[in-house]
Amino acid sequence: MNIVQCFGHNVYIDSQLVGYITENADAVGEIYISGHRFCKISDNGIITINGEKVGYVEDGGDIYLHDKLVGEVTPQNDFRFVGARLNGD
């Protein structure tokens, strides 16, 4: 999965647009939710908060947080999280 292709795209929870993915000066993606930086994502799909690994994006596009499948990268290169999975259901 080429995560860099997701930079500049949107973040959804279910069908609701909640944020976007941007690229900072270090060529690292940053995910913003409701206008606030939520986390960083490396070009190889590692998701970090305050420098600590909290998740990753698999080559097939599945998104994991704390080793739990919570979403996917859509064909349009947006991130789509499943609300029920984020809530622990």
Contacts in CASP RR format, 6 or more apart in sequence:
PFRMAT RR
TARGET T0000
AUTHOR 0000-0000-0000
METHOD contacts of the structure
MODEL  1
MNIVQCFGHNVYIDSQLVGYITENADAVGEIYISGHRFCKISDNGIITIN
GEKVGYVEDGGDIYLHDKLVGEVTPQNDFRFVGARLNGD
1 45 0 8 1.000
1 57 0 8 1.000
1 58 0 8 1.000
1 59 0 8 1.000
1 60 0 8 1.000
1 61 0 8 1.000
1 73 0 8 1.000
3 29 0 8 1.000
3 41 0 8 1.000
3 42 0 8 1.000
3 43 0 8 1.000
3 44 0 8 1.000
3 45 0 8 1.000
3 57 0 8 1.000
4 23 0 8 1.000
4 27 0 8 1.000
4 43 0 8 1.000
5 77 0 8 1.000
6 21 0 8 1.000
6 41 0 8 1.000
6 73 0 8 1.000
6 77 0 8 1.000
6 78 0 8 1.000
6 79 0 8 1.000
7 21 0 8 1.000
7 22 0 8 1.000
7 23 0 8 1.000
7 29 0 8 1.000
8 20 0 8 1.000
8 21 0 8 1.000
8 22 0 8 1.000
8 23 0 8 1.000
9 20 0 8 1.000
9 21 0 8 1.000
9 76 0 8 1.000
9 77 0 8 1.000
9 78 0 8 1.000
9 79 0 8 1.000
10 17 0 8 1.000
10 19 0 8 1.000
10 20 0 8 1.000
10 21 0 8 1.000
10 78 0 8 1.000
10 79 0 8 1.000
11 17 0 8 1.000
11 18 0 8 1.000
11 19 0 8 1.000
11 20 0 8 1.000
11 21 0 8 1.000
11 31 0 8 1.000
11 32 0 8 1.000
11 33 0 8 1.000
11 78 0 8 1.000
11 79 0 8 1.000
11 80 0 8 1.000
11 81 0 8 1.000
12 18 0 8 1.000
12 19 0 8 1.000
12 78 0 8 1.000
12 79 0 8 1.000
12 80 0 8 1.000
12 81 0 8 1.000
13 80 0 8 1.000
13 81 0 8 1.000
13 82 0 8 1.000
13 83 0 8 1.000
13 86 0 8 1.000
14 80 0 8 1.000
14 81 0 8 1.000
14 82 0 8 1.000
14 83 0 8 1.000
18 33 0 8 1.000
18 34 0 8 1.000
19 31 0 8 1.000
19 32 0 8 1.000
19 33 0 8 1.000
19 34 0 8 1.000
19 35 0 8 1.000
20 31 0 8 1.000
20 32 0 8 1.000
21 29 0 8 1.000
21 30 0 8 1.000
21 31 0 8 1.000
21 32 0 8 1.000
21 41 0 8 1.000
21 79 0 8 1.000
22 29 0 8 1.000
22 30 0 8 1.000
22 32 0 8 1.000
23 29 0 8 1.000
23 30 0 8 1.000
24 30 0 8 1.000
24 40 0 8 1.000
27 43 0 8 1.000
28 40 0 8 1.000
28 41 0 8 1.000
28 42 0 8 1.000
28 43 0 8 1.000
29 40 0 8 1.000
29 41 0 8 1.000
29 42 0 8 1.000
29 43 0 8 1.000
30 37 0 8 1.000
30 39 0 8 1.000
30 40 0 8 1.000
30 41 0 8 1.000
31 37 0 8 1.000
31 38 0 8 1.000
31 39 0 8 1.000
31 40 0 8 1.000
31 41 0 8 1.000
31 47 0 8 1.000
31 79 0 8 1.000
32 38 0 8 1.000
38 49 0 8 1.000
39 47 0 8 1.000
39 48 0 8 1.000
39 49 0 8 1.000
39 54 0 8 1.000
40 47 0 8 1.000
40 48 0 8 1.000
40 49 0 8 1.000
40 51 0 8 1.000
41 47 0 8 1.000
41 48 0 8 1.000
41 57 0 8 1.000
42 48 0 8 1.000
45 56 0 8 1.000
45 57 0 8 1.000
46 53 0 8 1.000
46 55 0 8 1.000
46 56 0 8 1.000
47 53 0 8 1.000
47 54 0 8 1.000
47 55 0 8 1.000
47 56 0 8 1.000
47 57 0 8 1.000
47 63 0 8 1.000
47 65 0 8 1.000
48 54 0 8 1.000
48 55 0 8 1.000
54 65 0 8 1.000
54 66 0 8 1.000
55 63 0 8 1.000
55 64 0 8 1.000
55 65 0 8 1.000
55 66 0 8 1.000
55 67 0 8 1.000
56 63 0 8 1.000
56 64 0 8 1.000
57 63 0 8 1.000
57 64 0 8 1.000
57 73 0 8 1.000
58 64 0 8 1.000
60 73 0 8 1.000
61 72 0 8 1.000
61 73 0 8 1.000
62 69 0 8 1.000
62 71 0 8 1.000
62 72 0 8 1.000
63 69 0 8 1.000
63 70 0 8 1.000
63 71 0 8 1.000
63 72 0 8 1.000
63 73 0 8 1.000
63 79 0 8 1.000
63 81 0 8 1.000
64 70 0 8 1.000
65 86 0 8 1.000
68 85 0 8 1.000
68 88 0 8 1.000
69 85 0 8 1.000
70 81 0 8 1.000
70 82 0 8 1.000
70 83 0 8 1.000
70 85 0 8 1.000
70 86 0 8 1.000
71 79 0 8 1.000
71 80 0 8 1.000
71 81 0 8 1.000
71 82 0 8 1.000
71 85 0 8 1.000
72 79 0 8 1.000
72 80 0 8 1.000
73 79 0 8 1.000
73 80 0 8 1.000
74 80 0 8 1.000
END
